[in-house]
Amino acid sequence: MSETEMEVWVDGTPLCEAYGLVLAEWSDEPPEVRESRVEIMGRDGTLDLTEAVTGWPTYGDRKVTVTLFVDGQAGWEASVRVLARLRSLLHGRRHEVVTSWEPGATYRGRASVSQSVYDATASIEITLACEPFRSFGTRVFTANAAGGIEVILPCGDAHVQPVVEVSRRCVLDIGDREWTLGPGSWTLDDMWLSPGDNRVAIDTTPGMGDDAWQGFADSWDAHLGMWCAMATASSPLQEFPAWQGMGTWWDVEDRKWGSLAFPLDTSGGDYNVYFEYEWKEL
């Protein structure tokens, strides 16, 4: 396929290449918001309850229409056979659709097929009632959470539920919610990532200390450029066992006191947390 040719793949099959078709038109109608409004006597306008149940807007189906022409050189009978094969392959079934001009984007929906026959050629129109969001595949994020860290998990336009995998007991906070997870793979009904950046606090060594370095702001600046072994001689840092390492304070500013007071070999995967979720866009 040349750079100027456009292609549509349905379940991995390139329609133009496989069936001798030419893409004539592509139409993508973004989904409408499912609004919920209530009229209340004495109130100006309506009460908008669109986000009252979920906390965010929900959408109807996305409509995608693909119009393809059969190569005019194919002949009448060949054109009719192509249309029949496509109708049998596509009509009434759910499909995944990918285009050459939107790399990485996948549309999922149920297809209906109609056709038109002309003197010299024929066309087929595929209409898909698609899911509201285009999928851009699965993202995987990994973090070593020994001692407790905070990470930013970016999310697309849709709220998604991540799959969280841990090898040891883990405490996880998103927003004002907290979960304690045991070893395994978890998908929790009440754990959601919102569009944009999500701040997530994770600790795979819970109970080893909850006071963060930032909590000592009054003495922090005085020790920014000092080696840990020297800084622990100053108040209030001498109150804690010395950190068994060589580095400056900014190397460990996101770590918790516990992970430094009780040194661990945290280089292995046991302390990792894995987040896997789908990236969706309107």
Disulfide bonds with the S-S distance in Angstrom:
none
